[in-house]
Amino acid sequence: MLHLARTGILMRRAWNVVTGLLSPLCQPAAIRRFSIPRSWLIAYLLLIVLPAGIFLYGYYARSADILRGEVIRTMQQALKQAGSNLSYRLERIEDISDAAFMNANLHSYLSINSDDQSIGTQIKVIEDLRYLVETVQSNADVFHVRVFVDKSKLYAEERINFFTLDSLMVRPWFHSIIDGNGGIVWTGVYEESYLGAPNETILSAARMLRDPDDYDKVSGVLMIDVRQDILSTILSELQFAPGTAVYLVAEDGAVVYHPDAALIGTAVEPHMLDALNEGAEGTESLLLNNVQSDVLYTTLDPTGWKLVAQGTESQLSPATQRLTKRSEWRSLIEYVALFLILPFVLLAIIVRGMNRRVNHVITVIRKEGKEGKDAIDGLHELPAVNGDFHMLERSVDHLILRVRTLVEENYTAEIREREAQLSALQAQINPHFLYNTLDTINWIAIGKGATDISMMIDSLAKYFRLSLNKGNTIVSVTDELRLAEVYLEIQQSRFFGSFDFKVAAGDELEAYRMPKLILQPIVENALLHGIRKAKDRKGLINITVELDQGDIVFVISDNGIGMDEELSRRLLTEERVGSGDHSGNGSSYGLFNVNERIKLYSGEGYGLSVSSKLCVGTSVTVRMKAELATSRNS
């Protein structure tokens, strides 16, 4: 109340001053003899007009800074969404490369010795490799597949999909591929010529292939080529201001993609690279080429590249900047003129109106991140005005619409991915058909008196039923133990009289749940890589399980040949890729993956531990969090 009273007194005094100055001028007789004292005019300008103008201009500049900050944050969201879409497309290419890399025929054919040059062998290799290449190239995102092999191979000079490894050594990223040690290395955008076709601008996901018989030997390089369009299509949809450049920068500062092809391969300025390496995403104001520019960036997870948007300091078009400055001066002059009549009233109206519009725009921008499209129409509720606020509000509105469009596109892509997964699942073997077929074979064997075959078929049916488990990935501890028993019963029929097994577990374990297919890979290793290699004695596999302070502890031990301490340590720290030798002559596989699955399920404090001695045996301890079925469901 005191503040309102003081404001009213000041307004009355200002009005009295104005009327006191203007009333003598309204009298014709006084026109010739009346003059305004210069001191009054100076005092009025210094005490009222000038402070009010300065205050108004400062508030106006602050409001423009706030709006600019919100606009840049919205642009950062749009850039991040585009980076997410681009990361998804690149991850799909990496998944395709992983699938081809895991193909057993690819490694086995590339490891064929150079002295095996029989026509039959070479034709078989070319047919199977050609089928693999065509399968990979059937994906819409894949443009071409190239395999670089040793020049001793007859098909190395085919030059369509197969090339000599020597021809790749002259490329600048050859050593990066070798140093990748089998990991995927992205080359960046470059031009490549193909036989019988014009040059194409592509980027490639390359990885080294090792000889499975000689791990130190490089058997080839697999490259999956992708057209540059996979980058330009997504980045061209970013509707930023004219003059804003959107490009990709590698971790070493090299430009791997740019709308201006002449800049591809060049390096960004050192202080810009330092700014890009400060975090996964952010916004910086940098002096680039003697021009103050805003740099927005985000990181692509598959490659580590930075998606960068670089533009002028205001991130608006030059025409909008000129219009904003012109509007500022025009508004300032109008406000000063109006202050001569009603200074405080006009000031209050303007400040209130500007504050309402600024708060409304900021509210709409913040609501967009929480409520989606419910906030998009909020700016249209404001009355249309000319000048900078109109341009800023329309720019914010446009950017919000663009962000929502990108979100919807990402959602559509996820829906399509789930539909593709569903189609793949539907194409698999129907488990019920498999059970019924095995049951029919079982009854035929019983009818013909082949009891050993009947028992084998019955065990196999139980194994499939327990392993498939209606598609569930979480099973009871009892079912997991039963699956291991069925597997060992099948192997007893296969290796008759070569080993026995014992399982010790309590009935209370039925109430607990765990991921399936944890024990089977371990007992398989114990049998094939432990007992089967000890041919001078009968083997024994012991499986025990107990509850220990809220954890479930399995111990799987055997009296096989064992292993040295270094090998037992590397089983849990190195992922070993290969098909394995199930005849008992190869290395063990799968313990690394089992260990990682347990850590993902229970946490870092859980997993496998291996204890082994040569010629004595091996003991594998499995520790995971004990979870009841009711708590897991909740």
ChimeraX attribute file (.defattr): number of C-alpha atoms within 10 A of each C-alpha:
attribute: neighborCount
match mode: 1-to-1
recipient: residues
	/A:1	6
	/A:2	7
	/A:3	7
	/A:4	9
	/A:5	10
	/A:6	11
	/A:7	14
	/A:8	13
	/A:9	11
	/A:10	13
	/A:11	16
	/A:12	12
	/A:13	12
	/A:14	20
	/A:15	17
	/A:16	12
	/A:17	13
	/A:18	15
	/A:19	13
	/A:20	11
	/A:21	17
	/A:22	12
	/A:23	10
	/A:24	16
	/A:25	17
	/A:26	10
	/A:27	11
	/A:28	9
	/A:29	10
	/A:30	12
	/A:31	11
	/A:32	9
	/A:33	9
	/A:34	12
	/A:35	11
	/A:36	11
	/A:37	9
	/A:38	9
	/A:39	9
	/A:40	12
	/A:41	12
	/A:42	12
	/A:43	11
	/A:44	16
	/A:45	17
	/A:46	12
	/A:47	11
	/A:48	17
	/A:49	21
	/A:50	14
	/A:51	12
	/A:52	19
	/A:53	18
	/A:54	12
	/A:55	13
	/A:56	19
	/A:57	16
	/A:58	12
	/A:59	15
	/A:60	17
	/A:61	13
	/A:62	12
	/A:63	18
	/A:64	17
	/A:65	13
	/A:66	15
	/A:67	21
	/A:68	18
	/A:69	13
	/A:70	17
	/A:71	24
	/A:72	20
	/A:73	16
	/A:74	21
	/A:75	23
	/A:76	22
	/A:77	19
	/A:78	24
	/A:79	25
	/A:80	22
	/A:81	21
	/A:82	24
	/A:83	23
	/A:84	19
	/A:85	20
	/A:86	21
	/A:87	19
	/A:88	18
	/A:89	17
	/A:90	22
	/A:91	16
	/A:92	15
	/A:93	21
	/A:94	20
	/A:95	11
	/A:96	17
	/A:97	20
	/A:98	14
	/A:99	11
	/A:100	18
	/A:101	18
	/A:102	13
	/A:103	13
	/A:104	12
	/A:105	15
	/A:106	17
	/A:107	19
	/A:108	14
	/A:109	18
	/A:110	22
	/A:111	21
	/A:112	17
	/A:113	10
	/A:114	12
	/A:115	8
	/A:116	10
	/A:117	14
	/A:118	8
	/A:119	10
	/A:120	8
	/A:121	12
	/A:122	16
	/A:123	14
	/A:124	12
	/A:125	19
	/A:126	15
	/A:127	11
	/A:128	14
	/A:129	19
	/A:130	13
	/A:131	12
	/A:132	16
	/A:133	19
	/A:134	14
	/A:135	12
	/A:136	20
	/A:137	17
	/A:138	11
	/A:139	13
	/A:140	8
	/A:141	19
	/A:142	18
	/A:143	18
	/A:144	21
	/A:145	22
	/A:146	18
	/A:147	21
	/A:148	24
	/A:149	26
	/A:150	20
	/A:151	15
	/A:152	13
	/A:153	19
	/A:154	15
	/A:155	18
	/A:156	18
	/A:157	16
	/A:158	10
	/A:159	14
	/A:160	14
	/A:161	20
	/A:162	21
	/A:163	22
	/A:164	21
	/A:165	19
	/A:166	12
	/A:167	11
	/A:168	15
	/A:169	11
	/A:170	10
	/A:171	10
	/A:172	10
	/A:173	16
	/A:174	19
	/A:175	12
	/A:176	16
	/A:177	22
	/A:178	17
	/A:179	13
	/A:180	14
	/A:181	14
	/A:182	17
	/A:183	16
	/A:184	21
	/A:185	23
	/A:186	25
	/A:187	22
	/A:188	22
	/A:189	22
	/A:190	17
	/A:191	11
	/A:192	12
	/A:193	10
	/A:194	12
	/A:195	9
	/A:196	7
	/A:197	7
	/A:198	8
	/A:199	11
	/A:200	15
	/A:201	15
	/A:202	21
	/A:203	25
	/A:204	25
	/A:205	22
	/A:206	27
	/A:207	26
	/A:208	23
	/A:209	26
	/A:210	19
	/A:211	17
	/A:212	18
	/A:213	11
	/A:214	10
	/A:215	10
	/A:216	9
	/A:217	12
	/A:218	20
	/A:219	22
	/A:220	21
	/A:221	23
	/A:222	24
	/A:223	23
	/A:224	26
	/A:225	23
	/A:226	23
	/A:227	19
	/A:228	19
	/A:229	14
	/A:230	16
	/A:231	20
	/A:232	16
	/A:233	11
	/A:234	15
	/A:235	20
	/A:236	13
	/A:237	11
	/A:238	20
	/A:239	13
	/A:240	22
	/A:241	15
	/A:242	12
	/A:243	13
	/A:244	19
	/A:245	17
	/A:246	22
	/A:247	22
	/A:248	25
	/A:249	26
	/A:250	22
	/A:251	14
	/A:252	11
	/A:253	21
	/A:254	19
	/A:255	21
	/A:256	23
	/A:257	25
	/A:258	19
	/A:259	14
	/A:260	9
	/A:261	12
	/A:262	9
	/A:263	15
	/A:264	19
	/A:265	18
	/A:266	13
	/A:267	15
	/A:268	16
	/A:269	13
	/A:270	10
	/A:271	12
	/A:272	16
	/A:273	18
	/A:274	11
	/A:275	16
	/A:276	26
	/A:277	15
	/A:278	9
	/A:279	11
	/A:280	14
	/A:281	18
	/A:282	17
	/A:283	18
	/A:284	14
	/A:285	16
	/A:286	17
	/A:287	15
	/A:288	15
	/A:289	8
	/A:290	7
	/A:291	11
	/A:292	14
	/A:293	19
	/A:294	20
	/A:295	27
	/A:296	25
	/A:297	27
	/A:298	26
	/A:299	24
	/A:300	23
	/A:301	16
	/A:302	17
	/A:303	18
	/A:304	15
	/A:305	26
	/A:306	26
	/A:307	24
	/A:308	25
	/A:309	21
	/A:310	21
	/A:311	23
	/A:312	19
	/A:313	15
	/A:314	18
	/A:315	22
	/A:316	20
	/A:317	15
	/A:318	14
	/A:319	8
	/A:320	16
	/A:321	15
	/A:322	12
	/A:323	14
	/A:324	19
	/A:325	13
	/A:326	14
	/A:327	16
	/A:328	16
	/A:329	12
	/A:330	12
	/A:331	15
	/A:332	17
	/A:333	13
	/A:334	10
	/A:335	20
	/A:336	20
	/A:337	13
	/A:338	16
	/A:339	21
	/A:340	16
	/A:341	14
	/A:342	15
	/A:343	19
	/A:344	21
	/A:345	13
	/A:346	15
	/A:347	19
	/A:348	10
	/A:349	11
	/A:350	14
	/A:351	13
	/A:352	11
	/A:353	12
	/A:354	15
	/A:355	15
	/A:356	13
	/A:357	17
	/A:358	16
	/A:359	15
	/A:360	17
	/A:361	22
	/A:362	17
	/A:363	14
	/A:364	20
	/A:365	24
	/A:366	14
	/A:367	16
	/A:368	19
	/A:369	15
	/A:370	10
	/A:371	11
	/A:372	14
	/A:373	14
	/A:374	11
	/A:375	18
	/A:376	19
	/A:377	13
	/A:378	17
	/A:379	19
	/A:380	11
	/A:381	8
	/A:382	14
	/A:383	8
	/A:384	11
	/A:385	10
	/A:386	9
	/A:387	17
	/A:388	19
	/A:389	20
	/A:390	15
	/A:391	17
	/A:392	19
	/A:393	23
	/A:394	14
	/A:395	16
	/A:396	25
	/A:397	21
	/A:398	14
	/A:399	22
	/A:400	25
	/A:401	18
	/A:402	20
	/A:403	24
	/A:404	18
	/A:405	14
	/A:406	20
	/A:407	18
	/A:408	12
	/A:409	14
	/A:410	17
	/A:411	12
	/A:412	12
	/A:413	15
	/A:414	13
	/A:415	12
	/A:416	12
	/A:417	12
	/A:418	12
	/A:419	12
	/A:420	12
	/A:421	12
	/A:422	11
	/A:423	11
	/A:424	10
	/A:425	11
	/A:426	10
	/A:427	9
	/A:428	8
	/A:429	9
	/A:430	10
	/A:431	15
	/A:432	11
	/A:433	10
	/A:434	14
	/A:435	17
	/A:436	12
	/A:437	12
	/A:438	18
	/A:439	16
	/A:440	13
	/A:441	16
	/A:442	20
	/A:443	15
	/A:444	14
	/A:445	17
	/A:446	15
	/A:447	11
	/A:448	10
	/A:449	11
	/A:450	13
	/A:451	13
	/A:452	12
	/A:453	17
	/A:454	21
	/A:455	17
	/A:456	19
	/A:457	20
	/A:458	19
	/A:459	20
	/A:460	18
	/A:461	20
	/A:462	18
	/A:463	20
	/A:464	16
	/A:465	16
	/A:466	19
	/A:467	20
	/A:468	14
	/A:469	15
	/A:470	10
	/A:471	8
	/A:472	10
	/A:473	12
	/A:474	15
	/A:475	19
	/A:476	19
	/A:477	22
	/A:478	18
	/A:479	18
	/A:480	21
	/A:481	23
	/A:482	16
	/A:483	24
	/A:484	23
	/A:485	21
	/A:486	21
	/A:487	19
	/A:488	22
	/A:489	20
	/A:490	18
	/A:491	17
	/A:492	16
	/A:493	15
	/A:494	11
	/A:495	12
	/A:496	11
	/A:497	10
	/A:498	19
	/A:499	19
	/A:500	14
	/A:501	15
	/A:502	11
	/A:503	14
	/A:504	12
	/A:505	16
	/A:506	11
	/A:507	7
	/A:508	11
	/A:509	18
	/A:510	15
	/A:511	14
	/A:512	19
	/A:513	23
	/A:514	25
	/A:515	18
	/A:516	21
	/A:517	19
	/A:518	21
	/A:519	21
	/A:520	20
	/A:521	17
	/A:522	22
	/A:523	23
	/A:524	19
	/A:525	20
	/A:526	27
	/A:527	25
	/A:528	21
	/A:529	24
	/A:530	27
	/A:531	26
	/A:532	23
	/A:533	18
	/A:534	21
	/A:535	12
	/A:536	9
	/A:537	13
	/A:538	14
	/A:539	23
	/A:540	18
	/A:541	23
	/A:542	16
	/A:543	22
	/A:544	16
	/A:545	20
	/A:546	15
	/A:547	16
	/A:548	11
	/A:549	9
	/A:550	10
	/A:551	16
	/A:552	20
	/A:553	19
	/A:554	21
	/A:555	19
	/A:556	21
	/A:557	24
	/A:558	25
	/A:559	25
	/A:560	28
	/A:561	22
	/A:562	23
	/A:563	18
	/A:564	13
	/A:565	13
	/A:566	8
	/A:567	11
	/A:568	18
	/A:569	14
	/A:570	13
	/A:571	20
	/A:572	20
	/A:573	13
	/A:574	11
	/A:575	14
	/A:576	17
	/A:577	11
	/A:578	15
	/A:579	14
	/A:580	14
	/A:581	13
	/A:582	15
	/A:583	10
	/A:584	17
	/A:585	12
	/A:586	13
	/A:587	14
	/A:588	22
	/A:589	21
	/A:590	20
	/A:591	26
	/A:592	17
	/A:593	18
	/A:594	21
	/A:595	20
	/A:596	18
	/A:597	15
	/A:598	22
	/A:599	18
	/A:600	12
	/A:601	14
	/A:602	17
	/A:603	13
	/A:604	10
	/A:605	10
	/A:606	18
	/A:607	24
	/A:608	21
	/A:609	17
	/A:610	19
	/A:611	16
	/A:612	22
	/A:613	16
	/A:614	13
	/A:615	14
	/A:616	14
	/A:617	22
	/A:618	23
	/A:619	21
	/A:620	21
	/A:621	18
	/A:622	23
	/A:623	23
	/A:624	21
	/A:625	23
	/A:626	20
	/A:627	18
	/A:628	15
	/A:629	16
	/A:630	10
	/A:631	9
	/A:632	11
	/A:633	7
	/A:634	5
